[in-house]
Amino acid sequence: MALEPVSVGVHDGPNPELADMRRRLRVAAVLSLPLVVLAMVPALAVGAWVPWVELALSTPVVWWAGWPFFARGARSVASRHLNMFTLVSLGVGAAWFYSVVAVLAPGIFPAIMRDDGGRVGVYFEAAAVIITLVLLGQVLELRARDQTSGAIRALLDLSPATAHRINPDGEEEEVPSADLQVGDHCRVRPGEKIPADGIVVDGHAYVDESMITGEPVPVDKNPGDRVIGGTITSDGSLVIEATGLGADSTLARIVDLVSQAQRSQAPIQGLVDKISAVFVPVVIGIALITFAVWATVGPQPRLPFAIVATVSVLIIACPCALGLATPMSIMVGVGRGARDGVLVKNADALERLQKIDTLVVDKTGTLTQGHPSLVDQKVVAGHHAEIVLAMAAAVESGSEHPLARAIVDAARERDVTVPTATAFTAHPGGGVEALVDGHQVMVGSPAFLTTQHADTTPLTDDIDAFRRQGATAVIVSVDGQPASILAIADPLKPTTAQAIDDLRHRGMRIVMLTGDNATTAHAIADELHIDEVIADVLPDQKHGHVQRFQEQGHTVAMAGDGVNDAPALAGADVGVAMGTGTDVAIESADVTLLGGDLAALVKARDLSVDTMRNIKQNLLFAFIYNVIGIPIAAGVLYPAFGWLLSPMIAAAAMALSSVSVITNSLRLRRHH
């Protein structure tokens, strides 16, 4: 309910501010209840002792339970940044001090204001109930913020308490996860949580990463793959080398970034702050005019009427709904994004994302899986596919080249027995040859095989067909004669085609910006129906292409995963990094897709649209509430209907307006 954002961090225990407000609310509610009963049942409010009881009951409510509001109100006056607490302090203070004077010195009031017993009417119950209702609003707001942050804080609890560390002598010991060091090897068995970020060094398993990425399908992990601490092995076992612990872990970074984003301000909040800065002084001016009018031309007794109307204006105009409209939506929206595998670093990016009309995407690792694999194989008559593949894997087994790894991985996945190769000879940029089971086996590009006097002419049609499909053709020859063509490609991610289609339907023009050759790039672009292809782009040219689109008047998002994408990510209106990419790319981006695929960008776009719509709904409600509420509180209905709003009803309306904004903001959590 505050105009200034309440700082909500990621803490280990209960929110201390929420606990304090709950304690104050309980005391205020208990003491206010008899005050309300005395005010509502006149038969009980007889005797000279009643005002003194009301004074005794209301004083701790106003000056202990409500003290934080008076302190914030005083600070707002001192800093000249008036806010809702300025109005609460003035309204409650006026009602309480007027009532104290009425109890201690009733004789100073005109006779018309005193009853037959010489007593003057008091408003202790109004002051106490207003404090109670404001406290209720604060508790509801802090609870909503706490619940939104709670899902993020729960991520910290995903890490297991212990780990199975493998010592240098090969012995396993169970140690607290907190004792692990970078470089330690740990064994993770089926169903166990991975104790730290790391690299798989041995084993094979499917890992459930849904709590991080939002994707329900377990991910296949093999040696060399990265794993995230806190995720769960659902099948198989792994040995990992720890690379990220404590504050350097993925979970800790996610929690920290989400916490920062939830406290950040969207550009639209600047407009709200400007309105609020003018709104509070205007309300104080309206309250003074209200007092003057009622005290001058109002019915007798004029002073009590003037005080009631003035306090009602000050209370009902508390800009709680206005102050909550933007930060509550941003907080809930960022929390929903984290749940769906979309990490938004700041509210500014969340607002800009809905305006994107051009999406520039890198190919490798963004549209594709980022690691080549064998997608097809053609064999020459007289040869067997698995035997030729086994020979090729034997020749390539000692190479770290991506194409070589694709051949070796394909042999392993097909459970092919790979023989031993000897007499290796590498031909940089062309291929490699070796002896396998007494046969001279060569693996390399068509051009390389031609230089080695292998006749590849009969294979030309198949080679061209593979290239048109975006694949690289690798020739395997046995004893100088071509035996097979291996088509190696970087496959598209399973969700890419649907994601591109969904983004185009949301009004985005898709541009592929890649360093790959034009043939491969156009083959993939045609399959995905991408609007424009810019191929053969050097790393330092990507940023320039993004700038060119911006200069043409487009609002540009750039999606990439590599170090070479970092300048373009930083220069785009919204930089989008794949969570499976490099740390440099992730640091340069405004939005990180934790699952590493563009399907999450569709969710991010929808989240931006939903959040901004929610903010506008909140602001519209706050505007309507104040346009209607302030005149009624000032007494415009009194001449026609004889009805004047009491301060208690004004406080209830103010609290209800805040609850309405909070409830509307929380609807974002349920949207899919």
C-alpha positions as CSV (number, residue, x, y, z in Angstrom):
1,M,0.0,0.0,0.0
2,A,3.0,2.3,0.1
3,L,4.0,4.6,-2.7
4,E,7.6,3.7,-2.1
5,P,8.4,0.1,-2.9
6,V,8.6,-2.3,0.0
7,S,12.0,-4.0,-0.1
8,V,11.5,-7.7,-0.4
9,G,14.6,-9.8,-0.4
10,V,15.3,-13.5,-0.3
11,H,15.7,-14.4,3.3
12,D,16.0,-17.6,5.2
13,G,13.2,-17.2,7.7
14,P,9.8,-15.5,7.9
15,N,9.5,-11.9,6.7
16,P,10.2,-9.8,9.8
17,E,8.2,-6.9,8.5
18,L,5.2,-9.1,7.9
19,A,5.5,-10.6,11.3
20,D,5.7,-7.1,12.9
21,M,2.7,-5.9,11.0
22,R,0.7,-9.0,12.0
23,R,1.5,-8.4,15.6
24,R,0.4,-4.8,15.4
25,L,-2.8,-5.7,13.6
26,R,-3.7,-8.3,16.2
27,V,-3.3,-5.7,19.0
28,A,-5.2,-3.0,17.1
29,A,-8.1,-5.3,16.2
30,V,-8.5,-6.5,19.8
31,L,-8.5,-2.9,21.2
32,S,-10.6,-1.4,18.3
33,L,-13.5,-3.9,18.7
34,P,-14.9,-2.5,21.9
35,L,-14.5,1.0,20.5
36,V,-16.7,0.1,17.6
37,V,-19.2,-1.6,19.9
38,L,-19.4,1.6,22.1
39,A,-19.8,3.7,18.9
40,M,-22.5,1.5,17.4
41,V,-24.6,0.8,20.5
42,P,-25.4,4.2,22.1
43,A,-27.1,2.5,25.1
44,L,-23.7,1.3,26.2
45,A,-22.0,4.7,25.9
46,V,-23.6,6.3,28.9
47,G,-21.7,7.6,31.9
48,A,-18.8,10.0,32.2
49,W,-16.3,7.1,32.2
50,V,-16.9,6.1,28.5
51,P,-14.7,8.8,26.8
52,W,-11.9,8.0,29.2
53,V,-12.1,4.2,28.3
54,E,-12.2,5.1,24.6
55,L,-9.1,7.3,25.1
56,A,-7.3,4.4,26.9
57,L,-8.2,1.9,24.3
58,S,-7.4,4.1,21.3
59,T,-4.0,5.5,22.5
60,P,-2.0,2.2,22.1
61,V,-3.8,1.5,18.7
62,V,-2.8,5.0,17.4
63,W,0.6,5.5,18.9
64,W,2.0,1.9,19.1
65,A,0.2,-0.1,16.4
66,G,0.1,2.9,14.0
67,W,3.5,4.3,14.9
68,P,5.2,3.1,11.7
69,F,2.7,5.1,9.7
70,F,3.4,8.3,11.6
71,A,7.1,7.7,11.3
72,R,6.8,7.3,7.5
73,G,4.5,10.3,7.3
74,A,7.0,12.5,9.1
75,R,9.8,11.3,6.8
76,S,7.7,12.1,3.8
77,V,7.2,15.6,5.0
78,A,10.9,16.0,5.8
79,S,11.9,14.7,2.4
80,R,9.1,16.7,0.6
81,H,7.9,13.5,-1.0
82,L,4.4,13.3,0.3
83,N,2.7,9.9,0.2
84,M,-0.2,7.9,1.6
85,F,1.3,7.9,5.1
86,T,1.2,11.7,5.0
87,L,-2.6,11.5,4.6
88,V,-3.1,8.8,7.1
89,S,-1.0,10.7,9.7
90,L,-3.0,13.9,9.1
91,G,-6.4,12.2,9.2
92,V,-5.8,9.9,12.2
93,G,-3.9,12.6,14.0
94,A,-6.7,15.2,13.5
95,A,-9.4,12.8,14.7
96,W,-7.4,11.6,17.8
97,F,-6.2,15.0,18.9
98,Y,-9.6,16.6,18.5
99,S,-11.1,13.8,20.6
100,V,-8.4,14.2,23.3
101,V,-9.1,17.9,23.6
102,A,-12.9,17.1,23.7
103,V,-12.3,14.8,26.7
104,L,-9.8,16.9,28.6
105,A,-11.3,20.4,28.0
106,P,-14.9,20.1,26.8
107,G,-15.6,23.6,28.1
108,I,-13.7,25.3,25.3
109,F,-16.2,24.1,22.8
110,P,-19.4,26.0,22.0
111,A,-22.5,24.9,24.0
112,I,-24.2,23.7,20.8
113,M,-21.4,21.0,20.5
114,R,-22.0,19.6,24.1
115,D,-24.7,17.2,25.1
116,D,-26.9,17.4,28.2
117,G,-24.0,15.9,30.3
118,G,-21.6,18.6,29.0
119,R,-19.7,16.1,26.9
120,V,-18.4,16.7,23.3
121,G,-18.6,14.0,20.7
122,V,-15.3,12.1,20.1
123,Y,-13.9,10.1,17.2
124,F,-11.5,7.7,19.0
125,E,-13.2,4.8,17.3
126,A,-12.6,6.3,13.8
127,A,-8.9,6.9,14.5
128,A,-8.4,3.3,15.9
129,V,-10.4,1.6,13.1
130,I,-8.5,3.6,10.4
131,I,-5.2,2.4,11.8
132,T,-6.5,-1.2,12.0
133,L,-7.7,-1.1,8.4
134,V,-4.5,0.4,7.1
135,L,-2.6,-2.3,9.0
136,L,-4.8,-4.9,7.4
137,G,-4.0,-3.5,4.0
138,Q,-0.2,-3.6,4.8
139,V,-0.5,-7.2,6.0
140,L,-2.4,-8.3,2.8
141,E,0.2,-6.5,0.6
142,L,3.2,-8.0,2.4
143,R,1.6,-11.5,2.3
144,A,1.0,-11.1,-1.4
145,R,4.6,-10.0,-1.9
146,D,5.8,-12.8,0.4
147,Q,3.9,-15.5,-1.5
148,T,5.2,-14.3,-4.8
149,S,8.8,-14.4,-3.5
150,G,8.2,-17.6,-1.7
151,A,8.2,-19.7,-4.8
152,I,11.5,-18.2,-5.7
153,R,13.0,-18.7,-2.2
154,A,11.9,-22.3,-2.3
155,L,14.4,-22.8,-5.1
156,L,17.2,-22.5,-2.5
157,D,15.7,-25.5,-0.7
158,L,16.1,-27.7,-3.8
159,S,19.8,-28.4,-3.1
160,P,20.3,-31.6,-1.1
161,A,21.8,-31.4,2.3
162,T,24.4,-34.1,1.6
163,A,26.5,-35.3,-1.4
164,H,28.4,-38.5,-2.3
165,R,31.9,-37.2,-2.8
166,I,34.4,-39.4,-4.6
167,N,37.8,-39.1,-3.0
168,P,41.1,-39.3,-5.0
169,D,41.5,-42.9,-3.8
170,G,38.2,-43.8,-5.4
171,E,36.4,-44.2,-2.1
172,E,32.9,-42.5,-1.7
173,E,32.0,-40.6,1.4
174,E,28.8,-38.8,2.3
175,V,29.5,-35.1,3.1
176,P,27.4,-32.0,3.6
177,S,26.8,-30.3,0.3
178,A,28.2,-27.1,1.8
179,D,31.6,-28.8,2.2
180,L,32.0,-29.4,-1.6
181,Q,34.7,-27.6,-3.4
182,V,35.0,-26.7,-7.1
183,G,36.6,-29.7,-8.9
184,D,35.2,-32.3,-6.5
185,H,33.7,-35.4,-8.1
186,C,30.3,-36.6,-6.8
187,R,28.2,-39.6,-7.6
188,V,24.5,-39.1,-8.1
189,R,22.2,-42.1,-8.1
190,P,18.7,-42.6,-9.6
191,G,16.2,-40.4,-7.8
192,E,18.8,-38.3,-6.0
193,K,19.2,-34.5,-6.3
194,I,22.3,-33.2,-8.0
195,P,24.3,-31.4,-5.2
196,A,26.0,-28.7,-7.3
197,D,26.2,-27.2,-10.7
198,G,28.7,-29.3,-12.7
199,I,29.9,-31.2,-15.7
200,V,29.1,-34.9,-16.3
201,V,32.3,-36.9,-16.4
202,D,30.9,-40.4,-16.4
203,G,27.5,-42.2,-16.7
204,H,24.2,-41.5,-18.4
205,A,20.9,-40.4,-16.9
206,Y,17.7,-38.5,-17.6
207,V,17.5,-35.4,-15.4
208,D,14.3,-33.7,-14.3
209,E,15.0,-29.9,-14.7
210,S,11.3,-28.8,-14.6
211,M,11.8,-26.9,-11.4
212,I,14.3,-24.7,-13.2
213,T,13.2,-24.6,-16.8
214,G,9.5,-25.2,-16.5
215,E,9.8,-28.1,-19.1
216,P,8.3,-31.4,-17.8
217,V,10.3,-33.7,-20.1
218,P,13.5,-35.1,-18.5
219,V,16.7,-34.2,-20.3
220,D,19.2,-36.8,-21.5
221,K,22.7,-36.2,-19.9
222,N,25.9,-37.7,-21.0
223,P,29.6,-37.0,-20.4
224,G,30.4,-33.4,-21.2
225,D,26.9,-32.1,-20.5
226,R,26.2,-29.5,-17.9
227,V,23.9,-30.2,-15.0
228,I,22.2,-27.8,-12.5
229,G,22.3,-28.3,-8.8
230,G,19.0,-29.2,-7.2
231,T,17.7,-31.0,-10.3
232,I,16.8,-34.7,-10.0
233,T,18.1,-37.8,-11.8
234,S,15.1,-39.8,-12.8
235,D,16.9,-42.7,-14.5
236,G,20.5,-43.8,-14.5
237,S,23.4,-42.5,-12.4
238,L,26.1,-39.9,-13.0
239,V,29.5,-38.8,-11.8
240,I,29.8,-35.0,-12.0
241,E,32.6,-32.5,-11.4
242,A,31.4,-29.6,-9.3
243,T,31.8,-26.2,-11.1
244,G,29.3,-23.9,-9.3
245,L,28.6,-23.8,-5.5
246,G,26.9,-21.4,-3.1
247,A,26.5,-17.9,-4.4
248,D,28.0,-19.0,-7.7
249,S,25.3,-21.7,-8.4
250,T,22.6,-21.4,-10.9
251,L,19.9,-21.5,-8.2
252,A,21.5,-18.7,-6.2
253,R,21.9,-16.5,-9.3
254,I,18.2,-17.0,-10.3
255,V,17.0,-16.1,-6.8
256,D,19.2,-13.0,-6.7
257,L,18.1,-11.8,-10.2
258,V,14.4,-12.4,-9.6
259,S,14.6,-10.6,-6.3
260,Q,16.2,-7.6,-8.0
261,A,13.7,-7.6,-10.9
262,Q,10.8,-7.7,-8.5
263,R,12.1,-4.5,-6.8
264,S,12.8,-2.7,-10.1
265,Q,10.5,-0.2,-11.7
266,A,8.9,-0.3,-15.1
267,P,8.9,3.0,-17.1
268,I,5.2,3.3,-16.6
269,Q,5.9,3.6,-12.9
270,G,7.6,7.0,-13.6
271,L,4.3,8.4,-14.8
272,V,2.6,7.0,-11.6
273,D,5.2,8.6,-9.4
274,K,4.7,12.0,-11.1
275,I,0.9,11.7,-10.6
276,S,1.4,10.7,-6.9
277,A,3.7,13.6,-6.3
278,V,1.0,16.0,-7.4
279,F,-1.9,14.0,-6.0
280,V,-1.1,14.1,-2.3
281,P,-0.7,18.0,-2.1
282,V,-3.9,18.3,-4.2
283,V,-5.8,16.1,-1.7
284,I,-4.5,18.1,1.2
285,G,-5.8,21.2,-0.6
286,I,-9.2,19.6,-1.1
287,A,-9.3,18.6,2.6
288,L,-8.6,22.2,3.6
289,I,-11.3,23.6,1.3
290,T,-13.7,20.9,2.7
291,F,-12.9,22.0,6.2
292,A,-13.4,25.7,5.4
293,V,-16.7,25.2,3.6
294,W,-18.2,23.0,6.3
295,A,-16.9,25.3,9.1
296,T,-18.4,28.3,7.3
297,V,-21.7,27.3,5.7
298,G,-22.3,23.8,7.1
299,P,-25.1,22.8,9.5
300,Q,-24.7,23.2,13.2
301,P,-22.6,22.0,14.9
302,R,-20.3,23.0,12.1
303,L,-16.9,22.1,13.7
304,P,-17.6,18.4,14.2
305,F,-19.1,18.2,10.6
306,A,-16.0,19.9,9.2
307,I,-13.7,17.5,11.1
308,V,-15.6,14.4,10.0
309,A,-15.6,15.5,6.3
310,T,-12.0,16.5,6.3
311,V,-10.8,13.3,8.0
312,S,-12.9,11.3,5.5
313,V,-11.3,13.1,2.5
314,L,-7.8,12.5,3.9
315,I,-8.4,8.8,4.5
316,I,-10.4,7.9,1.4
317,A,-7.8,9.6,-0.8
318,C,-4.9,7.6,0.5
319,P,-3.2,6.6,-2.8
320,C,-2.9,3.0,-1.8
321,A,-4.4,1.6,-5.0
322,L,-2.4,4.0,-7.1
323,G,0.9,3.1,-5.3
324,L,0.2,-0.6,-5.6
325,A,-1.0,-0.6,-9.2
326,T,2.4,-1.1,-10.9
327,P,4.7,-2.8,-8.3
328,M,2.3,-5.5,-7.4
329,S,1.8,-6.5,-11.1
330,I,5.5,-6.4,-11.8
331,M,6.2,-8.6,-8.7
332,V,3.6,-11.2,-9.6
333,G,4.5,-11.1,-13.3
334,V,8.3,-11.6,-12.6
335,G,7.5,-14.5,-10.2
336,R,5.2,-16.1,-12.8
337,G,8.0,-15.8,-15.4
338,A,10.5,-17.6,-13.1
339,R,8.0,-20.4,-12.6
340,D,7.6,-20.8,-16.4
341,G,11.4,-20.8,-17.0
342,V,11.6,-17.1,-18.0
343,L,14.1,-15.1,-16.0
344,V,13.4,-11.3,-16.4
345,K,16.2,-9.2,-15.1
346,N,14.3,-5.9,-14.8
347,A,10.8,-4.5,-15.1
348,D,11.9,-2.2,-17.9
349,A,12.5,-5.2,-20.1
350,L,9.2,-6.7,-19.1
351,E,7.4,-3.6,-20.4
352,R,9.4,-3.3,-23.6
353,L,8.9,-7.0,-24.5
354,Q,5.3,-6.4,-25.5
355,K,6.4,-3.7,-28.1
356,I,8.8,-5.9,-30.0
357,D,8.1,-6.1,-33.7
358,T,11.3,-7.6,-34.9
359,L,13.0,-10.7,-33.5
360,V,16.6,-11.3,-34.6
361,V,17.7,-14.9,-33.9
362,D,21.1,-16.6,-34.0
363,K,21.0,-20.1,-35.5
364,T,23.4,-22.3,-33.7
365,G,22.2,-23.1,-30.2
366,T,19.1,-20.8,-30.5
367,L,17.1,-22.4,-33.3
368,T,19.2,-25.6,-33.3
369,Q,20.4,-27.9,-30.5
370,G,24.0,-26.5,-30.7
371,H,25.7,-29.8,-31.2
372,P,25.9,-31.7,-34.6
373,S,24.6,-35.2,-34.9
374,L,24.3,-37.9,-37.5
375,V,20.9,-37.4,-39.2
376,D,21.2,-39.7,-42.3
377,Q,23.5,-42.2,-43.9
378,K,23.8,-43.6,-47.4
379,V,25.9,-46.7,-48.2
380,V,27.4,-47.8,-51.4
381,A,26.3,-51.2,-52.6
382,G,28.3,-54.0,-51.1
383,H,28.8,-52.2,-47.7
384,H,26.9,-52.5,-44.5
385,A,25.8,-49.3,-42.7
386,E,26.8,-50.3,-39.2
387,I,30.2,-51.8,-40.2
388,V,31.1,-48.6,-42.1
389,L,29.9,-46.4,-39.2
390,A,32.0,-48.5,-36.7
391,M,35.1,-48.0,-38.9
392,A,34.5,-44.2,-39.2
393,A,34.0,-44.0,-35.4
394,A,37.3,-45.9,-34.9
395,V,39.1,-43.4,-37.1
396,E,37.5,-40.4,-35.4
397,S,37.7,-41.7,-31.8
398,G,40.7,-39.6,-30.9
399,S,39.4,-36.3,-32.4
400,E,37.6,-33.4,-30.6
401,H,36.2,-32.0,-33.8
402,P,32.4,-31.5,-33.6
403,L,31.8,-33.6,-36.7
404,A,34.1,-36.3,-35.4
405,R,32.2,-36.3,-32.0
406,A,28.9,-36.6,-33.9
407,I,30.1,-39.8,-35.7
408,V,31.4,-41.3,-32.4
409,D,28.2,-40.4,-30.5
410,A,26.1,-42.0,-33.3
411,A,28.1,-45.3,-33.0
412,R,27.6,-45.3,-29.3
413,E,23.9,-44.6,-29.5
414,R,23.4,-47.5,-31.9
415,D,25.4,-49.8,-29.7
416,V,27.9,-50.4,-32.5
417,T,31.1,-52.2,-31.4
418,V,33.9,-49.9,-32.4
419,P,37.2,-51.6,-33.4
420,T,40.7,-50.3,-32.6
421,A,42.3,-48.0,-35.2
422,T,46.1,-47.6,-35.7
423,A,48.4,-45.6,-37.8
424,F,46.4,-42.3,-37.6
425,T,47.2,-39.5,-40.1
426,A,45.4,-36.2,-39.8
427,H,44.8,-33.9,-42.7
428,P,43.9,-30.5,-41.2
429,G,40.8,-29.0,-42.8
430,G,40.2,-32.1,-44.8
431,G,39.9,-35.3,-42.8
432,V,41.7,-38.2,-41.1
433,E,42.8,-41.7,-42.1
434,A,43.8,-44.8,-40.2
435,L,44.1,-48.6,-40.4
436,V,41.0,-50.5,-39.1
437,D,41.0,-54.3,-39.1
438,G,43.6,-54.3,-41.9
439,H,41.6,-51.8,-44.1
440,Q,42.7,-48.2,-45.0
441,V,39.8,-46.1,-43.9
442,M,39.5,-42.4,-44.7
443,V,36.9,-40.0,-43.3
444,G,36.6,-36.4,-44.6
445,S,34.9,-33.9,-46.9
446,P,34.1,-34.7,-50.5
447,A,36.8,-32.3,-51.6
448,F,39.4,-34.0,-49.4
449,L,38.5,-37.5,-50.7
450,T,38.8,-36.2,-54.3
451,T,42.4,-35.0,-53.5
452,Q,43.1,-38.5,-52.3
453,H,42.0,-39.9,-55.7
454,A,38.7,-41.3,-54.4
455,D,36.0,-41.1,-57.1
456,T,33.0,-39.4,-55.5
457,T,31.3,-38.6,-58.7
458,P,28.5,-41.3,-58.3
459,L,27.7,-39.7,-54.9
460,T,27.2,-36.1,-56.2
461,D,23.4,-36.2,-56.2
462,D,23.2,-37.4,-52.6
463,I,25.9,-34.9,-51.5
464,D,23.9,-32.0,-53.0
465,A,20.6,-33.3,-51.6
466,F,22.1,-33.4,-48.0
467,R,23.5,-29.8,-48.4
468,R,20.1,-28.5,-49.6
469,Q,18.7,-30.0,-46.3
470,G,21.2,-28.0,-44.3
471,A,23.5,-31.0,-43.5
472,T,27.2,-31.5,-43.9
473,A,28.2,-34.4,-46.1
474,V,31.1,-36.5,-44.8
475,I,32.5,-39.3,-47.0
476,V,33.9,-42.6,-45.6
477,S,36.1,-44.5,-48.0
478,V,37.5,-48.1,-47.5
479,D,40.7,-49.0,-49.3
480,G,40.4,-46.0,-51.6
481,Q,36.7,-46.6,-52.6
482,P,33.8,-44.5,-51.3
483,A,31.7,-46.7,-49.0
484,S,29.2,-44.3,-47.4
485,I,28.0,-40.7,-47.0
486,L,27.3,-39.5,-43.5
487,A,24.9,-36.5,-43.3
488,I,25.7,-34.5,-40.2
489,A,23.6,-31.6,-39.1
490,D,22.8,-29.5,-36.1
491,P,19.1,-30.5,-35.6
492,L,16.4,-28.0,-34.8
493,K,15.2,-28.0,-31.2
494,P,11.8,-29.9,-31.1
495,T,10.0,-26.7,-30.0
496,T,11.6,-24.3,-32.5
497,A,9.1,-24.6,-35.4
498,Q,6.0,-24.1,-33.3
499,A,7.7,-21.2,-31.3
500,I,8.6,-19.4,-34.5
501,D,5.0,-19.8,-35.8
502,D,3.6,-18.6,-32.5
503,L,5.9,-15.5,-32.5
504,R,5.0,-14.6,-36.1
505,H,1.3,-14.8,-35.1
506,R,2.0,-12.4,-32.3
507,G,3.2,-9.8,-34.8
508,M,6.9,-10.4,-34.8
509,R,9.0,-10.4,-38.0
510,I,11.7,-13.1,-37.6
511,V,15.2,-12.5,-38.9
512,M,17.9,-15.2,-38.8
513,L,21.4,-13.6,-38.3
514,T,24.1,-16.3,-38.5
515,G,27.7,-16.8,-39.3
516,D,26.9,-20.1,-41.1
517,N,26.9,-20.4,-44.9
518,A,23.9,-19.2,-46.9
519,T,22.9,-22.7,-48.1
520,T,22.6,-24.1,-44.6
521,A,20.9,-21.0,-43.3
522,H,18.3,-20.8,-46.1
523,A,17.6,-24.5,-45.8
524,I,16.6,-24.0,-42.1
525,A,14.9,-20.7,-42.8
526,D,12.7,-22.3,-45.4
527,E,11.7,-25.1,-43.0
528,L,10.8,-22.6,-40.3
529,H,9.2,-20.0,-42.6
530,I,11.6,-17.3,-41.3
531,D,11.0,-13.9,-42.9
532,E,14.6,-12.9,-43.6
533,V,18.1,-14.5,-43.6
534,I,21.4,-12.7,-43.1
535,A,24.2,-15.3,-43.4
536,D,28.0,-15.3,-43.4
537,V,27.9,-12.6,-40.7
538,L,31.1,-12.1,-38.7
539,P,30.8,-11.8,-34.9
540,D,31.5,-8.1,-34.8
541,Q,28.9,-7.4,-37.5
542,K,25.9,-8.7,-35.5
543,H,25.5,-5.6,-33.4
544,G,25.6,-3.4,-36.5
545,H,22.7,-5.3,-38.1
546,V,20.6,-4.9,-34.9
547,Q,21.4,-1.2,-34.9
548,R,20.3,-1.0,-38.5
549,F,16.9,-2.4,-37.7
550,Q,16.5,0.0,-34.8
551,E,17.4,3.0,-37.1
552,Q,14.6,1.8,-39.4
553,G,12.2,2.4,-36.5
554,H,11.8,-1.2,-35.4
555,T,11.7,-2.3,-31.7
556,V,14.2,-5.2,-31.8
557,A,14.7,-8.3,-29.6
558,M,17.9,-10.3,-30.2
559,A,18.0,-14.0,-29.1
560,G,21.3,-15.8,-28.9
561,D,23.5,-18.0,-26.8
562,G,27.2,-17.5,-27.7
563,V,30.0,-15.1,-26.7
564,N,29.7,-13.7,-30.3
565,D,26.1,-12.7,-29.6
566,A,26.8,-10.7,-26.5
567,P,27.3,-7.2,-28.1
568,A,24.1,-7.6,-30.1
569,L,22.2,-8.8,-27.0
570,A,23.3,-5.8,-25.1
571,G,22.5,-3.4,-27.9
572,A,19.0,-4.7,-28.7
573,D,15.9,-3.2,-27.1
574,V,15.5,-6.6,-25.4
575,G,18.3,-9.1,-25.2
576,V,17.2,-12.7,-24.9
577,A,19.7,-15.3,-23.9
578,M,19.4,-19.1,-23.9
579,G,19.9,-20.5,-20.5
580,T,22.0,-23.2,-22.0
581,G,24.4,-20.7,-23.5
582,T,27.5,-18.9,-22.4
583,D,27.7,-16.9,-19.2
584,V,28.8,-13.8,-21.2
585,A,25.6,-14.0,-23.3
586,I,23.4,-14.5,-20.2
587,E,25.0,-11.5,-18.5
588,S,24.5,-9.3,-21.5
589,A,20.8,-10.2,-21.9
590,D,17.7,-8.7,-20.3
591,V,15.7,-12.0,-20.4
592,T,17.1,-15.5,-19.9
593,L,15.1,-18.5,-21.2
594,L,16.2,-21.1,-18.7
595,G,15.1,-24.1,-20.8
596,G,17.2,-22.8,-23.7
597,D,14.4,-22.8,-26.3
598,L,12.3,-20.2,-28.0
599,A,9.0,-21.7,-26.8
600,A,9.7,-19.9,-23.5
601,L,10.0,-16.6,-25.4
602,V,6.3,-17.0,-26.5
603,K,5.5,-17.3,-22.8
604,A,7.7,-14.2,-22.1
605,R,5.8,-12.2,-24.7
606,D,2.4,-13.2,-23.4
607,L,3.6,-12.4,-19.8
608,S,4.6,-8.9,-20.9
609,V,1.2,-8.3,-22.6
610,D,-0.7,-9.7,-19.6
611,T,1.4,-7.7,-17.0
612,M,1.0,-4.4,-18.8
613,R,-2.8,-5.0,-19.3
614,N,-3.0,-5.8,-15.6
615,I,-1.2,-2.6,-14.6
616,K,-3.5,-0.5,-16.8
617,Q,-6.5,-2.2,-15.2
618,N,-5.2,-1.4,-11.8
619,L,-4.5,2.3,-12.7
620,L,-8.0,2.6,-14.2
621,F,-9.6,1.2,-11.0
622,A,-7.5,3.6,-8.9
623,F,-8.6,6.5,-11.0
624,I,-12.3,5.7,-10.9
625,Y,-12.1,5.0,-7.1
626,N,-10.6,8.5,-6.4
627,V,-12.8,10.4,-8.8
628,I,-15.9,8.9,-7.1
629,G,-14.6,8.6,-3.6
630,I,-13.1,12.0,-2.9
631,P,-16.3,14.1,-3.7
632,I,-18.5,11.7,-1.7
633,A,-16.1,12.0,1.3
634,A,-16.1,15.8,0.9
635,G,-19.9,15.8,1.4
636,V,-21.3,16.5,-2.1
637,L,-24.2,14.2,-1.4
638,Y,-25.2,15.8,1.9
639,P,-27.3,18.7,0.5
640,A,-29.4,16.3,-1.6
641,F,-29.5,13.2,0.5
642,G,-28.4,14.3,4.0
643,W,-25.6,11.7,3.8
644,L,-22.1,12.3,5.0
645,L,-19.4,9.6,4.8
646,S,-17.9,8.6,8.2
647,P,-14.1,8.3,8.6
648,M,-14.5,4.6,9.4
649,I,-16.4,3.9,6.1
650,A,-13.8,5.9,4.3
651,A,-11.0,3.8,5.8
652,A,-12.9,0.6,4.8
653,A,-13.3,1.9,1.2
654,M,-9.6,2.7,1.1
655,A,-8.6,-0.8,2.3
656,L,-11.0,-2.4,-0.1
657,S,-9.5,-0.5,-3.0
658,S,-6.1,-1.9,-2.1
659,V,-7.4,-5.4,-1.7
660,S,-9.0,-5.1,-5.2
661,V,-5.7,-4.1,-6.8
662,I,-3.9,-6.9,-5.0
663,T,-6.5,-9.4,-6.0
664,N,-6.4,-8.3,-9.6
665,S,-2.6,-8.5,-9.6
666,L,-2.6,-12.0,-8.2
667,R,-4.7,-13.1,-11.2
668,L,-1.5,-13.0,-13.2
669,R,-0.2,-16.1,-11.2
670,R,-3.1,-18.2,-12.5
671,H,-2.8,-17.2,-16.2
672,H,-1.3,-19.7,-18.6
